[in-house]
Amino acid sequence: MSEEIVSELMRAHIYRLASTGQRVDGRGLDQPRKVSVDRAFVKTAEGSARVKLGNTDILVGIKMSVGEPYPDTPNTGVLSTSVELIPMASPTFEAGPPRPDAIELARVVDRGIRESKMVNMERLCITPKEKVWILFIDIHVLDYDGNLFDACSYAAVAALASTVAPAKSQGLGDDFPLPVEHWPVSVTTAKIKELLLVDPSLDEERMADARLTVTTDENGDIRAMQKGLSGSFTYEEVKRIIETAQRVGRDIRPLLQSS
Amino acid sequence: MEDIEHIEKEMKLIGSDGRRLDGRSFDELRPIRIEAGVLRRADGSAYIEWGGNKVLAAVYGPREAHPRHLQDPARALVQCRYNMAPFSVSDRKRPGPDRRSVEISKVISEAFSSVVFKEQFPRTSVDIFIEVLQADAGTRCAGLTAASVALADAGVPMRDLVASCASGKIDGVVCLDLNKDEDNFGDADCPMAIVPRTGDVVLLQMDGHLTYDEFQKAMGLSIDAARRIYEMQRDALRRRYSVTHEDILKESPPTAPVAEERPVTSEEDFGPEGI
């Protein structure tokens, strides 16, 4: 995701601004970009959401089908998350099988949703050991302008919240909305030298030394974390990042919940 | 399964009043809306809603062709990738290219190859990406129509825009622009694309069963529709690029100091000492 280079001038400018608490797009260091959510964008999907985080543009569609559970979890539905970094979204994305960065992205988004128990998967069991609902979260990145982790996660959460299971067409009673019980919100912070920037823009992300994604639930509890890139954080920094993630998460959660 | 077969036999696609299931007459297009310049990263982009179709198109380039052995020292490559989102159809489509999308990508690339001034950009490629977000039959025509606007939005020099529309046959009647039910249960489908200024046909496919007369009728409908779509494409570009008087005022508010007009004196021209 980071083959494009940030010019020395831009690097110096970003760093100089950030060291005085400012950013190129006018935000404060701990301020995310504007989030907009457009629900039920795709009618062929059981649920969908188009989310913009600044100029990063994500479309998530949820498809549901009936299948067999995994042998080790015979009483729970199946959740499958995949991300396509389609070449439309950036000059650096190429067609072909998912590369490691797309796989990491999908797994981090999946982890936040799965570990927070956002959807009660046990209620998606139809007949134990035989028939369960399979939930496909397909994430389509349309325009990449930084911080895919949070943008993809917001779109997935908003799409799940608007999903109606097509039970009637499967002969399984009435259609029902997914049993949503928790609200995970992912907040990613980038570290540039000693400075911490929430929701990095494209250029900020490209020059970042380290990255930490923290997913918290509505109680402020941590449900998933992922550190990325080759730099490191001090323990103090990690604590500050988590506190920011809790606070920013509280602001963003209602945007994903409201329908 | 029995139910489906039953429906298939019973399905009447054209009512006794000559109207189709969605109320259209045989030569009527579904509602179309085109918007140019919708993505930030792409060099050019466009979004189209065509009936129940929602399609995005993006263009990158002309840029260095990769891998290098594909480079043509005399001209640019025009490469298209048509892709359907897994959630764009009722049964989830497995991500990635299948044989159908590979074929569609190829014929669309070839359609654009004939209008782009490729000789101006040797060793480069013009990459066109078409993403079908929601499908309702006629996605290749919608994609091609949007991609054409995206190419113009990217400033790629072209002979003309390409406009595209399909016709087909349902219940034995030749009809314009089939929707999903009509496509599934109809007798023939014939997508085409033309260069409106010259009338050249740059894409033509057909499946099903048409007599020669029916084919000519279908082409007549499609060509007429493509000319209407051409106007919508041009309109989308005009809306993107036209500048109104209000825009100019917004860009440079009249508070900027205006140079006073007064006769130039010789003193200003040559200084107080003259030449």
Interface residues (C-beta under 8 A of the other chain):
Chain A: F41 V42 K43 T44 A45 S48 N55 D57 L59 G61 I62 K63 S65 S82 E84 I86 P87 M88 A89 S90 P91 A95 P97 F136 D138 H140 L142 D143 Y144 D145
Chain B: L39 R40 R41 A42 S45 G52 K54 L56 A58 Y60 R63 R81 N83 A85 P86 F87 S88 V89 S90 D91 R92 P95 G96 P97 D127 F129 E131 L133 Q134 A135
